[in-house]
Every structure is written in C-alpha cells, then in structure tokens.
Amino acid sequence: MKILFLSISLFFISEINSQSLNGKKLLEKAISYHDPYSKWNSFNSSFNVTMESPKRPIRKSKIELNLPSSFFRLKVYQNENIIVSTLTKDKCILSFNGEENFTDEIKKEYRLNCERATVLKDYYTYLYGLPMKLKDPGTIIDPIVQKTIIDGVEYYVLKATYDESVGNDTWYFFFDQNTYALKQYQFFHDESKNDGEYILLEDELEVNGIKMPKNRSWYFNSNDQFLGTDKLSIN
C-alpha cells in the first residue's frame, strides 16, 4: 500500500453521473449491505477488540453497547489490570481492578476519567457503526461520487465533512463497486498538509446482524507508517 494515499486527488479518475449514483444513494446502498435488517439504531450487543501495535503490548477490550438505553461499557485488560468505564446517559462510573476509589497516579497513568470514557464511547460507536453513522446530524455528504483505482481495484469514493459544532476533519470512504461494502477510509485534519491517517479493512464479522470489519489496520497518510491493527471478535 505504499504511497497510495499520499495524495488522494491523484487517484480520482472520474465523477459518477449524479442521476445514476450520488452521495446519498451510495450511502444508502452501503448501509443496506452492512445493516440489511436496519438493526443499528436498536443495537444491543457486545464485542471484543484486540489492539496490536508495534513496540506496545497487546491490549484487549470488551465493548458493551446498548444504543436505545444510551449505555456504554468498556472493559480494558492492560498490564494485568482491568479498567472499566461505564456510561449510562449522564452517569459515569469508573473502576480499576474492581475498585471505584483509586489514586491520582493511577488516574493519570491509565487516563481514567469520564472525559476520556466519553471520547472512547464516541470512537467505538463511530468506527464500528460505519457507514450507518454517516447519517448522524451534522454530517455533510458530498453529492458527487468519485472513482479511484487502488492496487488495480476500482472503488466508489464518498467524501464527508462535518458541521463545525461536530468536527473539522475531512473523511473519504472507499466502497466496493459490486457489493457497496466499505473497504477502507481516510481522514485529514488539514488535507493540504497530508496529515491524518488511512485505514484498511479486511474480512468481516457479523455482530447483532451488522457486518463489521474484522481487521482494521491504521497508517499515517504522510509516510505510510504502520500504526497498528484492531482485531474484532465476539467470543
């Protein structure tokens, strides 16, 4: 995958006729593939994520998510410790090895606070809720669908930006032209600086009726440096 993402504009070979496939239509087709039974809004299940990064110990996490009840729980197994963050609507409960009272040193070392818990909730909900999360309020879907070729494979490309109150990043999503499955995506904080990261998706796992990426590998846009892989499981 070297240098393929250094300048996304290099790979746009054409725009799709808006009457045949525009951004909204592409998103709907992708959602129909990943969430064929429209279960995302009622999602109530759990899954495991194993993070493997160079020069870092493997970190295993269990995510419990109940969207109708606004419930999120993250259980992280790190350095032989168990760190649990639970959010239920406006309530936040944190624990370290089963204890809700822990030292400031532990809080700092493990970034154990409610603000961080909220960030992680948004992170896991967004990434494992794609492409359905692209219908959230504040998301701006570019009506123009473009094509790009990567390693000889042609993809539809959907661009998404956000209202200022939601975020400032620019995202590109790459979909299989036959199935409309999400295959990779890329984000920039400032596209002119080629910052941010690109993420390659491999294989799928069905969780609560939703097709999620089984392996998610991260790279810097600027130099293709490999950052790590998130591996999904439900056992």
Backbone torsions as a table, in degrees:
resi	resn	phi	psi	omega
1	MET	NA	12.7	-176.5
2	LYS	-59.0	136.9	175.0
3	ILE	57.8	5.1	-176.3
4	LEU	-67.5	-26.8	-173.9
5	PHE	-109.5	8.8	-174.8
6	LEU	-63.7	-31.0	175.6
7	SER	-147.8	100.1	-172.1
8	ILE	-60.2	-27.8	-177.5
9	SER	-65.1	-22.1	-179.5
10	LEU	-65.7	-22.4	-171.6
11	PHE	-103.8	-4.8	176.6
12	PHE	-73.8	114.3	-176.7
13	ILE	-103.6	-19.7	178.5
14	SER	-168.7	161.9	172.7
15	GLU	-103.4	148.7	-179.5
16	ILE	-86.1	140.4	174.8
17	ASN	-55.3	121.2	-174.2
18	SER	-61.5	-22.1	178.9
19	GLN	-75.5	-24.2	-179.0
20	SER	-94.9	-38.6	-179.9
21	LEU	-156.7	108.2	174.7
22	ASN	-108.0	-178.9	-175.8
23	GLY	-58.9	-44.0	-178.8
24	LYS	-63.5	-43.3	-179.5
25	LYS	-66.1	-40.6	178.7
26	LEU	-62.7	-43.3	179.2
27	LEU	-62.0	-42.1	179.9
28	GLU	-63.4	-39.6	178.8
29	LYS	-66.5	-39.4	179.3
30	ALA	-66.7	-40.9	178.1
31	ILE	-64.7	-38.9	178.3
32	SER	-62.1	-31.6	177.1
33	TYR	-73.6	-49.4	-173.9
34	HIS	-79.4	-28.7	-177.6
35	ASP	-132.8	65.5	-172.5
36	PRO	-64.0	-22.5	-177.7
37	TYR	-107.6	13.6	177.3
38	SER	53.5	51.9	-177.6
39	LYS	-99.6	-6.9	-173.0
40	TRP	-61.5	-45.6	-176.9
41	ASN	-65.2	-19.1	177.3
42	SER	-110.6	20.4	-176.0
43	PHE	-57.4	128.5	178.5
44	ASN	-149.2	89.9	-175.7
45	SER	-162.2	-176.0	177.9
46	SER	-136.7	157.2	176.4
47	PHE	-154.7	163.2	-177.4
48	ASN	-113.0	144.5	177.7
49	VAL	-130.0	122.1	175.9
50	THR	-104.9	119.7	-177.5
51	MET	-100.3	121.7	178.7
52	GLU	-116.4	117.7	-177.7
53	SER	-130.0	147.5	178.1
54	PRO	-59.4	134.9	175.0
55	LYS	63.7	18.0	176.6
56	ARG	-130.7	147.5	178.4
57	PRO	-67.4	151.7	177.2
58	ILE	-62.8	135.5	178.6
59	ARG	-120.4	126.0	-179.4
60	LYS	-108.2	136.5	-179.1
61	SER	-134.2	147.1	171.5
62	LYS	-116.1	128.1	-179.4
63	ILE	-112.8	125.3	173.2
64	GLU	-111.7	128.7	-174.1
65	LEU	-137.7	123.0	175.1
66	ASN	-127.0	95.5	-174.5
67	LEU	-64.7	-43.1	179.6
68	PRO	-60.2	-30.2	-178.8
69	SER	-98.1	4.9	-177.6
70	SER	52.3	43.1	-178.0
71	PHE	-108.3	134.2	176.5
72	PHE	-142.0	131.8	174.0
73	ARG	-135.7	130.7	177.5
74	LEU	-120.0	119.6	177.7
75	LYS	-112.6	115.7	-176.6
76	VAL	-111.1	131.6	176.3
77	TYR	-103.0	107.7	-172.7
78	GLN	-141.8	127.5	179.3
79	ASN	51.2	43.8	179.5
80	GLU	64.1	18.4	176.5
81	ASN	-114.9	158.8	177.4
82	ILE	-119.7	118.0	-176.7
83	ILE	-115.2	124.1	-176.1
84	VAL	-122.5	129.0	175.1
85	SER	-120.8	124.9	-178.2
86	THR	-125.2	127.4	177.7
87	LEU	-123.2	125.6	175.0
88	THR	-130.7	103.8	-174.6
89	LYS	54.0	-112.2	-177.3
90	ASP	-98.4	8.2	-177.4
91	LYS	-101.6	136.6	-179.4
92	CYS	-128.8	127.0	178.3
93	ILE	-127.3	128.0	179.7
94	LEU	-120.2	143.2	176.4
95	SER	-144.9	150.3	178.9
96	PHE	-128.4	113.0	-175.6
97	ASN	52.6	42.2	175.3
98	GLY	84.6	-4.8	-177.8
99	GLU	-107.7	130.7	178.1
100	GLU	-84.4	-14.1	175.5
101	ASN	-104.1	118.5	-178.8
102	PHE	-143.6	163.0	-171.9
103	THR	-74.0	161.9	175.8
104	ASP	-63.8	-30.7	178.7
105	GLU	-63.9	-43.7	178.1
106	ILE	-66.1	-42.7	178.9
107	LYS	-57.2	-42.6	-178.4
108	LYS	-73.3	-45.5	-176.6
109	GLU	-62.6	-40.1	-175.8
110	TYR	-103.1	9.3	178.9
111	ARG	49.9	47.6	-174.3
112	LEU	-94.2	92.5	178.7
113	ASN	-153.4	164.3	-174.5
114	CYS	-69.4	-31.1	177.9
115	GLU	-64.2	-44.1	178.3
116	ARG	-65.5	-38.3	178.4
117	ALA	-61.2	-39.8	178.9
118	THR	-66.3	-40.9	176.9
119	VAL	-60.4	-43.8	-179.2
120	LEU	-68.1	-36.3	175.0
121	LYS	-59.8	-48.4	179.8
122	ASP	-63.1	-39.2	-179.0
123	TYR	-61.8	-54.3	-176.9
124	TYR	-69.5	-37.4	179.7
125	THR	-65.7	-40.3	-179.2
126	TYR	-68.2	-54.2	-173.0
127	LEU	-65.9	-42.5	-178.5
128	TYR	-86.8	-3.8	174.8
129	GLY	-100.5	4.0	176.8
130	LEU	-75.0	146.1	1.4
131	PRO	-87.4	1.8	-176.6
132	MET	-58.6	-33.4	-177.6
133	LYS	-66.9	-13.2	178.7
134	LEU	-74.1	-2.4	174.9
135	LYS	-98.1	2.9	179.7
136	ASP	-65.6	150.4	175.9
137	PRO	-56.5	141.5	179.3
138	GLY	92.9	-8.4	177.6
139	THR	-87.5	130.0	-179.4
140	ILE	-110.6	109.9	-179.2
141	ILE	-92.4	122.5	177.9
142	ASP	-65.1	126.9	-179.2
143	PRO	-67.2	-20.7	-177.1
144	ILE	-87.7	120.3	174.9
145	VAL	-94.1	133.3	179.0
146	GLN	-117.6	168.8	178.3
147	LYS	-116.8	149.6	173.7
148	THR	-145.9	153.0	177.7
149	ILE	-114.2	125.9	178.3
150	ILE	-130.6	122.9	-177.7
151	ASP	51.8	38.9	177.0
152	GLY	80.7	0.7	-179.3
153	VAL	-109.4	132.2	-178.1
154	GLU	-94.4	134.1	-178.5
155	TYR	-124.7	152.5	164.2
156	TYR	-81.4	142.2	-178.0
157	VAL	-122.4	126.7	179.1
158	LEU	-114.2	129.3	179.5
159	LYS	-101.9	136.8	178.3
160	ALA	-132.7	133.4	171.0
161	THR	-124.4	-179.7	-172.6
162	TYR	-137.8	150.0	171.2
163	ASP	-55.9	148.0	-176.5
164	GLU	-56.3	-32.5	-179.9
165	SER	-71.5	-16.2	-177.9
166	VAL	-99.4	-45.8	-178.6
167	GLY	176.9	167.6	-176.7
168	ASN	-116.3	-0.9	-177.0
169	ASP	-76.5	156.0	172.9
170	THR	-111.1	129.7	-176.6
171	TRP	-118.9	145.8	171.7
172	TYR	-124.7	133.1	-178.6
173	PHE	-119.7	132.7	-173.9
174	PHE	-110.7	122.4	-174.4
175	PHE	-118.3	142.8	174.4
176	ASP	-60.3	134.3	-175.6
177	GLN	-75.2	-16.9	-179.3
178	ASN	-96.6	-45.8	-175.9
179	THR	-100.3	-19.1	-174.7
180	TYR	71.0	19.4	175.5
181	ALA	-71.0	141.9	176.0
182	LEU	-74.7	123.5	-174.7
183	LYS	-110.3	-28.4	178.4
184	GLN	-167.4	164.3	175.3
185	TYR	-153.7	170.6	-171.7
186	GLN	-152.1	141.9	176.6
187	PHE	-133.8	152.9	177.1
188	PHE	-129.1	139.7	167.2
189	HIS	-80.6	-40.9	176.0
190	ASP	-141.7	102.2	-172.6
191	GLU	-61.5	-29.3	180.0
192	SER	-66.0	-21.2	179.7
193	LYS	-97.5	-2.2	-178.9
194	ASN	54.4	39.0	177.8
195	ASP	-89.4	-165.4	-180.0
196	GLY	79.5	-161.0	-172.1
197	GLU	-143.3	160.8	168.9
198	TYR	-122.8	150.9	-170.8
199	ILE	-130.5	125.6	179.2
200	LEU	-102.6	134.3	-177.7
201	LEU	-108.4	137.5	-178.0
202	GLU	-136.3	128.9	178.9
203	ASP	63.6	171.2	-178.6
204	GLU	-139.7	156.9	176.3
205	LEU	-138.9	133.4	179.9
206	GLU	-87.6	124.4	179.2
207	VAL	-125.9	116.5	179.2
208	ASN	54.7	37.2	177.5
209	GLY	84.8	2.8	-177.1
210	ILE	-113.5	132.8	178.5
211	LYS	-81.3	113.5	179.6
212	MET	-113.8	152.8	177.7
213	PRO	-67.1	132.9	-179.7
214	LYS	-77.2	-41.1	178.6
215	ASN	-125.5	134.0	-177.4
216	ARG	-129.9	110.6	-176.2
217	SER	-107.9	135.0	-172.2
218	TRP	-110.4	141.4	179.1
219	TYR	-142.1	149.3	171.9
220	PHE	-72.2	140.1	173.7
221	ASN	-64.3	-39.3	-170.1
222	SER	-66.1	-36.4	-174.2
223	ASN	-140.8	9.4	179.4
224	ASP	64.6	17.8	179.0
225	GLN	-63.8	130.2	178.9
226	PHE	-74.9	129.2	-177.2
227	LEU	-104.5	-31.3	-180.0
228	GLY	155.6	173.5	-179.5
229	THR	-130.7	133.7	172.6
230	ASP	-99.7	126.3	-178.5
231	LYS	-113.8	123.0	-176.4
232	LEU	-91.5	139.4	174.4
233	SER	-149.3	164.1	179.0
234	ILE	-125.4	11.1	179.4
235	ASN	-97.1	NA	NA
